[in-house]
Amino acid sequence: REVAKEELLLALKPVEGPLRDKFFRNMSSRAAESLKEDMETRGPVKLSDVESAQQNILKTVQRLAGEGRVALGGKGEEQMV
């Protein structure tokens, strides 16, 4: 809800396996299916666009964690997402 579909599409485009599956499992089946279809029909994307989308998502997660709206795991100062 905090991340635009286009940004999520770009960030996940090169991701495969368990990490991608985890994202899809945490979405509604309809939203996951729609995103999968969009990823399949989208042609190649610039690596710089992927990295920018991933950084924006990370900033959003860190902001939400700072607001106490999500919890991040990890030990000490190290944050896991």
Protein Blocks (a to p, Z undefined) as FASTA:
>chain_A
ZZcfklmmmmmmmpghjllmmmmmmpcfklmmmmmmmmmmpccddfklmmmmmmmmmmmm
mmmmmnopaccedehjbccZZ
